[in-house]
Amino acid sequence: MKKRNTYTLIILFVLFQSAFVYSDEFTLSAKFGPIKKIIYKFSYEMEVENNNYNLEFKISSQDNLVKFITNETSGKGFSKGKINENVFIPKNYQYIEKKESSLKKYLIDFNDPNNIKGIRIPSYDKSKLTPIDKEMLVGVLDPVLIFYKLANFLDLKNCNSNLKIYDAKRRLDLMVTKISESQKGFKCLMTSKKIGGYKIKNKIDPLEIPYEMIIEFKYIGDVLRMTSIEGKNSMLSMIIERI
């Protein structure tokens, strides 16, 4: 099977068009035994023009089951920056999250790579969380840009990558390693590691997103794209699927 370079679409759009728009939609489901319920829908729209990108996204609760896991949630935001020789360079990130009894804003200024600034409004007591220093923010990207890279198999080096994520409060790494490869695509292991900005806990939350998840990439129109992410903990399975 002919394997097109993972950057083909971006290169074609950047070289031969002044602008392009690409969108995707996903669901996040929880599965308790045989019962599977969609709890969130997530969508994004990527617009590139003159090497500037604007990645807008939305998230919304879809099922009353979400009240068992977390509050009903709706959110929207963006990641904006430049593309230089197929490398995404974020400049600004914003996420506004609305729950039944709260409204939170997450803002990141990436313009000085040696002094990345993240703010959450309202503020919070950082002394109750594991610390984040400047060295931990070197080379980080915002979560929606990371998801876009995963969804479109960008910069993953055939499933051998360490992705550094910062959302203005939390800092974590995602390690992606290959499990298997076939003519249809890749199956990879994605392991998360908490770096800073997390509450110190003596035990694991059984409803927390699993630390290890299986991510599948398949060829769609000769281009590798993520089709699903699935992981389990002691109580439930979490599944992200492309619609």
Disulfide bonds with the S-S distance in Angstrom:
Cys159-Cys188 1.74
